[in-house]
């Protein structure tokens, strides 16, 4: 009997630090002893850069376009810590659906039986979270990933994208789709940032898996083309990623979230805007406002 491979998807708005978080989770999982594969599902094809010393790798779609078929060694590359790296890729600029790369990559990986042949423990799909329809919803809709985590900050557009993702998860939850493991709160330093994300989690009936602070250590590592786990293994930031990775590896109980409607989300955001304004003007003390 073959072992169960844990497949998770990390979603997040573009620019929120989704790929940075995903790569550091993968590197941390490898350091903890797991055999890990990271599948980049963003058309920019840069998900695995820091696992590969800042270099790009051939994508599944580009290889198929060039050769008509692919072999495992043409699309799977080894990164730092032994993490296996795959980039789904996207269509030619201005042509086709960007989500097609995810569908094609998943099909190819299944046909080549790479998870079984490489004895993978955990597959991490790094997926653009601005859009959760069509190809980008494949890991959720088809139940390819059993657990979904979203990276968000306290910024409204990041929370808006996360709330849309929750709506997609809820839509497909009754037909075998992936469920929500929780929120990875990124760039959380100010007390109000944590309070906003905490309140969003409570309103949508989910949980915060980890708070990841904004740190210059991340910037320094990425400028070297490395993950924090590789560039600064003894840093406080590396410890945060290791703890997050361990929580994800042990996570088993994902649930259906309860997203806010667009109207509710805007009302909720407006109430927070008023709270922060009162704190800024000194009308209320920070601890009272938050």
C-alpha positions as a printed NumPy array, in Angstrom:
array([[  0.   ,   0.   ,   0.   ],
       [  1.477,   3.357,  -1.048],
       [  1.804,   6.104,   1.535],
       [ -0.488,   9.127,   1.51 ],
       [  1.237,  12.161,   0.019],
       [  0.316,  15.396,   1.743],
       [ -0.645,  17.981,  -0.871],
       [ -1.171,  21.582,   0.176],
       [ -1.741,  24.843,  -1.675],
       [ -0.475,  28.237,  -0.604],
       [ -2.543,  31.083,  -2.064],
       [ -1.994,  34.809,  -1.789],
       [ -2.398,  38.098,  -3.601],
       [  0.45 ,  38.98 ,  -5.956],
       [  3.208,  40.818,  -4.106],
       [  2.089,  39.712,  -0.645],
       [  5.109,  37.441,  -0.117],
       [  3.393,  34.205,  -1.106],
       [  6.34 ,  32.722,  -3.021],
       [  8.818,  33.881,  -0.388],
       [  6.716,  32.187,   2.276],
       [  6.189,  29.048,   0.175],
       [  9.896,  28.627,  -0.589],
       [ 10.89 ,  29.104,   3.026],
       [  8.242,  26.594,   4.119],
       [  9.562,  24.08 ,   1.564],
       [ 13.16 ,  24.633,   2.666],
       [ 12.151,  24.335,   6.317],
       [ 10.197,  21.127,   5.668],
       [ 13.258,  19.662,   3.954],
       [ 15.395,  20.66 ,   6.928],
       [ 12.915,  18.858,   9.179],
       [ 13.501,  15.691,   7.187],
       [ 10.616,  15.631,   4.717],
       [ 10.928,  14.939,   0.986],
       [  9.344,  18.012,  -0.552],
       [  8.297,  19.179,  -4.007],
       [  7.299,  22.774,  -4.691],
       [  5.186,  23.392,  -7.79 ],
       [  5.137,  27.029,  -8.884],
       [  1.704,  27.832, -10.318],
       [  2.246,  31.504, -11.153],
       [  2.709,  32.4  , -14.851],
       [  5.768,  34.475, -13.86 ],
       [  7.481,  31.142, -13.126],
       [  9.574,  32.561, -10.29 ],
       [  8.222,  30.565,  -7.358],
       [ 11.326,  28.413,  -6.935],
       [ 13.974,  31.063,  -7.64 ],
       [ 15.319,  31.306,  -4.119],
       [ 15.448,  27.537,  -3.865],
       [ 17.601,  27.526,  -6.984],
       [ 20.133,  30.236,  -6.205],
       [ 18.139,  32.939,  -7.961],
       [ 17.904,  31.09 , -11.278],
       [ 14.885,  30.257, -13.416],
       [ 14.112,  26.713, -14.517],
       [ 12.365,  25.491, -17.705],
       [  8.613,  25.371, -17.249],
       [  6.312,  22.466, -18.028],
       [  4.415,  24.453, -20.669],
       [  7.553,  25.807, -22.355],
       [  9.05 ,  22.318, -22.528],
       [  5.855,  20.879, -23.975],
       [  5.684,  23.636, -26.582],
       [  9.282,  23.005, -27.581],
       [  9.293,  19.203, -27.583],
       [  5.705,  18.001, -27.646],
       [  6.287,  15.792, -24.603],
       [  8.301,  15.889, -21.4  ],
       [ 10.339,  13.58 , -19.205],
       [ 10.727,  13.975, -15.475],
       [ 14.335,  15.188, -15.675],
       [ 13.308,  17.96 , -18.082],
       [ 10.848,  19.581, -15.675],
       [ 12.022,  18.589, -12.173],
       [ 15.086,  20.254, -10.667],
       [ 16.682,  19.921,  -7.254],
       [ 16.973,  23.013,  -5.105],
       [ 18.49 ,  23.929,  -1.766],
       [ 18.033,  21.284,   0.905],
       [ 17.022,  18.736,  -1.706],
       [ 13.652,  20.348,  -2.45 ],
       [ 12.327,  19.245,  -5.846],
       [ 11.317,  22.258,  -7.939],
       [  8.761,  22.465, -10.758],
       [  7.402,  25.535, -12.559],
       [  4.086,  25.083, -14.363],
       [  4.548,  28.15 , -16.556],
       [  1.983,  30.093, -18.545],
       [  0.849,  30.685, -22.104],
       [  2.654,  32.867, -24.622],
       [  2.137,  36.558, -23.698],
       [ -1.335,  37.736, -24.626],
       [ -2.56 ,  34.277, -25.581],
       [ -4.644,  31.725, -23.688],
       [ -5.5  ,  31.163, -20.033],
       [ -2.78 ,  31.607, -17.43 ],
       [ -4.344,  28.883, -15.31 ],
       [ -3.757,  26.343, -18.056],
       [ -0.207,  25.827, -16.805],
       [ -1.492,  24.425, -13.524],
       [ -3.813,  21.961, -15.235],
       [ -1.093,  20.815, -17.626],
       [  1.584,  20.525, -14.944],
       [ -0.643,  18.438, -12.683],
       [ -1.536,  16.153, -15.575],
       [  2.116,  15.653, -16.496],
       [  3.218,  14.973, -12.922],
       [  0.472,  12.376, -12.574],
       [  1.326,  10.683, -15.872],
       [  5.022,  10.515, -14.962],
       [  4.189,   9.256, -11.434],
       [  6.835,  11.568, -10.03 ],
       [  5.404,  11.739,  -6.517],
       [  5.59 ,   7.973,  -6.14 ],
       [  8.909,   7.561,  -7.975],
       [ 10.605,  10.264,  -5.893],
       [  8.935,   9.079,  -2.665],
       [  7.598,  12.565,  -1.957],
       [  6.121,  13.291,   1.482],
       [  4.708,  16.765,   0.873],
       [  3.78 ,  18.629,  -2.323],
       [  3.361,  22.374,  -2.015],
       [  1.513,  24.255,  -4.768],
       [  2.35 ,  27.976,  -4.83 ],
       [ -0.722,  29.559,  -6.438],
       [ -1.619,  33.122,  -7.385],
       [ -4.505,  34.134,  -5.165],
       [ -5.854,  37.223,  -6.942],
       [ -8.027,  34.927,  -9.077],
       [ -9.67 ,  31.742,  -7.838],
       [-11.578,  30.732, -10.949],
       [-10.609,  28.576, -13.911],
       [ -7.111,  27.149, -13.824],
       [ -6.125,  28.917, -10.626],
       [ -8.92 ,  27.114,  -8.792],
       [ -7.763,  23.664,  -9.94 ],
       [ -5.926,  22.749,  -6.69 ],
       [ -9.118,  23.616,  -4.794],
       [-11.828,  22.513,  -7.205],
       [-10.351,  19.148,  -8.094],
       [ -9.227,  18.322,  -4.566],
       [ -5.623,  18.033,  -5.758],
       [ -4.574,  19.864,  -2.629],
       [ -6.316,  18.652,   0.493],
       [ -5.373,  21.649,   2.608],
       [ -5.257,  25.318,   1.584],
       [ -3.433,  28.088,   3.4  ],
       [ -3.558,  31.741,   2.456],
       [ -0.887,  34.379,   2.955],
       [ -2.249,  37.805,   3.808],
       [ -1.25 ,  41.017,   5.514],
       [ -3.527,  43.596,   7.125],
       [ -3.78 ,  45.53 ,   3.823],
       [ -7.317,  45.647,   2.465],
       [ -6.562,  44.257,  -1.002],
       [ -4.723,  41.278,   0.494],
       [ -7.672,  40.58 ,   2.778],
       [-10.081,  41.108,  -0.126],
       [ -8.191,  38.449,  -2.128],
       [ -8.209,  36.087,   0.867],
       [-11.96 ,  36.559,   1.314],
       [-12.504,  35.748,  -2.386],
       [-10.42 ,  32.612,  -1.929],
       [-12.592,  31.605,   1.027],
       [-15.675,  31.994,  -1.189],
       [-14.092,  29.657,  -3.747],
       [-13.25 ,  27.077,  -1.084],
       [-16.78 ,  27.229,   0.294],
       [-18.242,  26.819,  -3.203],
       [-16.349,  23.596,  -3.911],
       [-16.343,  22.194,  -0.367],
       [-19.474,  20.121,  -0.909],
       [-18.058,  18.385,  -3.996],
       [-14.745,  17.157,  -2.611],
       [-12.759,  20.356,  -2.938],
       [ -9.873,  21.34 ,  -0.691],
       [-10.614,  22.924,   2.671],
       [ -8.959,  25.797,   4.515],
       [ -6.128,  25.123,   6.937],
       [ -5.834,  28.742,   7.97 ],
       [ -4.158,  32.098,   7.489],
       [ -0.438,  32.842,   7.401],
       [ -0.275,  36.454,   8.566],
       [  2.681,  38.027,   6.771],
       [  4.527,  41.287,   7.478],
       [  2.936,  41.553,  10.91 ],
       [  4.812,  44.04 ,  13.06 ],
       [  2.457,  46.809,  14.198],
       [ -0.079,  45.838,  16.901],
       [ -2.968,  47.054,  14.733],
       [ -1.851,  44.744,  11.885],
       [ -2.193,  41.705,  14.08 ],
       [ -5.519,  42.905,  15.455],
       [ -6.971,  43.436,  11.967],
       [ -5.936,  39.986,  10.719],
       [ -7.119,  38.357,  13.955],
       [-10.509,  40.007,  13.547],
       [-10.73 ,  38.927,   9.89 ],
       [ -9.962,  35.331,  10.917],
       [-12.649,  35.448,  13.596],
       [-15.228,  36.928,  11.215],
       [-14.579,  34.223,   8.607],
       [-14.385,  31.383,  11.137],
       [-10.807,  30.335,  10.505],
       [ -7.509,  30.512,  12.376],
       [ -4.104,  32.147,  12.22 ],
       [ -1.497,  29.455,  11.636],
       [  1.513,  31.729,  12.13 ],
       [  2.458,  35.397,  12.379],
       [  5.446,  36.148,  10.154],
       [  7.124,  39.476,  10.948],
       [  8.578,  41.762,   8.317],
       [ 12.349,  41.293,   8.502],
       [ 15.41 ,  42.602,   6.718],
       [ 16.749,  39.04 ,   6.959],
       [ 14.296,  38.027,   4.223],
       [ 15.476,  40.842,   1.953],
       [ 19.127,  39.979,   2.543],
       [ 18.5  ,  36.321,   1.749],
       [ 16.582,  37.059,  -1.438],
       [ 19.289,  39.432,  -2.654],
       [ 21.592,  36.402,  -2.436],
       [ 19.069,  34.281,  -4.324],
       [ 18.447,  32.136,  -1.249],
       [ 15.783,  31.26 ,   1.275],
       [ 16.223,  32.428,   4.851],
       [ 16.608,  28.775,   5.857],
       [ 19.729,  28.543,   3.696],
       [ 21.146,  32.068,   4.063],
       [ 20.488,  32.666,   7.772],
       [ 19.677,  29.301,   9.372],
       [ 20.269,  30.53 ,  12.923],
       [ 18.189,  33.703,  12.607],
       [ 14.941,  34.439,  14.411],
       [ 13.192,  34.595,  11.034],
       [ 14.378,  31.089,  10.128],
       [ 12.94 ,  29.845,  13.415],
       [  9.557,  31.362,  12.506],
       [  9.55 ,  29.495,   9.188],
       [ 10.628,  26.247,  10.854],
       [  7.788,  26.498,  13.357],
       [  5.334,  27.298,  10.557],
       [  6.573,  24.355,   8.483],
       [  6.171,  21.983,  11.408],
       [  2.6  ,  23.164,  11.977],
       [  1.764,  22.622,   8.303],
       [  3.387,  19.177,   8.258],
       [  1.313,  18.109,  11.262],
       [ -1.895,  19.833,  10.178],
       [ -4.853,  17.494,   9.621],
       [ -8.06 ,  19.389,  10.354],
       [ -9.045,  21.824,   7.606],
       [-12.499,  23.401,   7.502],
       [-14.904,  25.339,   5.324],
       [-14.514,  29.081,   5.941],
       [-17.394,  31.541,   6.142],
       [-16.454,  34.44 ,   3.844],
       [-18.006,  37.871,   4.22 ],
       [-20.13 ,  39.285,   1.428],
       [-18.613,  42.224,  -0.461],
       [-20.889,  44.59 ,   1.431],
       [-19.979,  43.071,   4.79 ],
       [-16.283,  43.208,   3.945],
       [-16.432,  46.904,   3.077],
       [-18.417,  47.689,   6.222],
       [-15.907,  45.731,   8.285],
       [-12.976,  47.538,   6.647],
       [-14.68 ,  50.888,   7.216],
       [-15.073,  50.182,  10.925],
       [-11.354,  49.467,  11.156],
       [-10.544,  52.676,   9.291],
       [-12.525,  54.609,  11.903],
       [-10.735,  52.824,  14.768],
       [ -7.293,  53.602,  13.34 ],
       [ -8.223,  57.239,  12.72 ],
       [ -9.332,  57.624,  16.338],
       [ -6.051,  56.13 ,  17.513],
       [ -4.039,  58.405,  15.207],
       [ -5.84 ,  61.536,  16.379],
       [ -5.533,  60.505,  20.019],
       [ -9.283,  60.227,  20.502],
       [ -8.761,  56.787,  22.013],
       [ -5.695,  55.041,  23.429],
       [ -4.167,  52.37 ,  21.164],
       [ -5.008,  49.563,  23.582],
       [ -8.646,  50.726,  23.785],
       [ -9.018,  51.125,  20.031],
       [ -7.539,  47.728,  19.301]])
